[in-house]
Amino acid sequence: MASSLFKFFTFLLLGFFFSLMTPTVNAKILRYKWEVKYQFKAPDCYRKLVIAINGKTPGPTILAQQNDTIIVELKNSLLTENVAIHWHGIRQIETPWSDGTEGVSQCPITPGDTFVYKFIVDRPGTYLYHAHYGMQREAGLYGSIRVSVPDGKTEPFTYDYDRSIILTDWWHQSTYEQATGLSSIPFKWVNEPQSLLIQGKGRFNCSLVTPSSSNISEICNASDPECGHYVLTVVPGKTYRLRIASLTSLSALNFEIEGHNMTVVEADGHYVEPFIIKDLHIYSGETYSVLVKADQDPSRNYWATTNVVSREPKTPTGLAIFNYYPNHPRNTPPTPPTTGPHWNDADIRLAQSRKIKSHKGYIHQPPLTSDRVIILLNTQNTINGYTRWSVNNVSFSLPHTPYLIALKENLTHVFDQTPPPETYDYANYDIYSKPNNTNASSTNSIYRLKFNSTVDIILQNANTMNPKNSETHPWHLHGHDFWVLGYGVGVFDPVNDPKKYNLVDPIMKNTVPVHPYGWTALRFRADNPGVWAFHCHIEAHYYLGMGVVFEEGVEKVGKLPSSIMGCGETKGLKGP
């Protein structure tokens, strides 16, 4: 009898063990070999230097299933420039050194060197990768990551075909010229982009190019095969999952497919309680899945458009063709392109943000209370005559020795140990007035979070140093997803506004906007050992200091690989 019971319980334990292992039984190891290189390309017909991966921008799409291991062998062939790539939305659990954030999680990859990123994609969803060194993302170094559910698993919606579309803005100036202007006295802003690209394609009006002694057709050629309208071919009656992602460097966008409704079903890797929209507001770093049925007149093609919102548009509409098969993909739609909603209608953008709730069958309940509240005022200022972006009037700067290495190896002298401010004088600060921020300071200090604690972040927007101007800032958190507890207009009230938080079905995201003269409330668990950046995803804003860094449980991080070292005071350190 005892022997039979032993065998029975052994059988149960083995069954339980193997049931736990089932999701990863079919997990694969996917290997990619990439070369990053400067090349002359004309994505909007204007030829300029871009950063390409294996000759392409956007770079190759990573197609994986949940729990697959991704290995990217990245060779830096930029000759005179460092590089690093961030895997946007991938939490890097147990691999914080693969986050790809220069100055935070690794030293940059120097010219001629090869670096191996290795990480697990532990959740299905729509993600991105892009440069995280200087302003290189703006030069075209980016691509898509599409993670599907494991075989035998289902999602709470159905579709026939799956497509990825990245939206970007595009300048004809090089990133070197832009960075130099931002770092100069007098300050020179990057201004508005020349084009909006849809999946790396657009069409600039070459007649606007100033004549010179050189051949204009060599600078801008409307017949160049690299440029033109991106074409999305659809079969009548079929439903398409469009994974819409934004990697703009500046612009908030509105995306629309002429005559077609879209049903939002996913945001940043989390299922959304479905809702129908005519057009989608999307901010840099965000990803959405929308379902679109090809249910309109199949005898013609339709425009897909993207337009700038939240800034007065000085950039033409970005165009793609929604091509009904078997119409010719170059058949221009017979109607004029849609122009989108009015650019400064903040109410409709706020309304969309508030619509996004977690799918009823996939709710991750947030902790009902938090252990710590950090209020971050988004401000502009000047330091010794240089224009900077900042948080709580402190502008962030990266140290020469990455934080992850410095903290793990106890090199605490390489960055300021004074904690950055946790709030601002919200009772007296006028968010609607142009501030006199000439007394600002800079720091490379970080927030130290208690491991497994619950942290609330309040993003508070205010007036810039231009009168009657408050910009939209998309903030991205590395290493985590957060619950979006609420949005508000005006000054955040730490006593009364938390009473209005959505603690029932808040969506989880990794990137979220803070709207003009408003606030956004986030909550996350500091449960991923490592050091993680949290910053505005507008390229120039982060470059000018609009970000912070969180440390949590760094003592739990395993032995660091030597491949992430080699800069600052890490040159003599040895990993495994």
Beta strands, then each sheet from edge to edge (+ up, - down):
strand 1: 29-41
strand 2: 48-53
strand 3: 62-65
strand 4: 68-76
strand 5: 85-88
strand 6: 114-121
strand 7: 125-131
strand 8: 142-148
strand 9: 161-170
strand 10: 195-198
strand 11: 230-234
strand 12: 239-246
strand 13: 252-257
strand 14: 262-267
strand 15: 270-277
strand 16: 279-282
strand 17: 287-293
strand 18: 302-309
strand 19: 318-324
strand 20: 372-383
strand 21: 386-391
strand 22: 394-396
strand 23: 441-443
strand 24: 447-449
strand 25: 454-460
strand 26: 473-477
strand 27: 482-489
strand 28: 508-509
strand 29: 511-514
strand 30: 518-525
strand 31: 530-536
strand 32: 547-552
sheet 1: 2+ 1- 4- 6+
sheet 2: 3+ 8+ 7- 5+
sheet 3: 10+ 9- 12- 17+ 14- 15+
sheet 4: 11+ 19+ 18- 13+ 16-
sheet 5: 21+ 20- 25- 30+ 27- 28+
sheet 6: 22+ 23+
sheet 7: 24+ 32+ 31- 26+ 29-
end
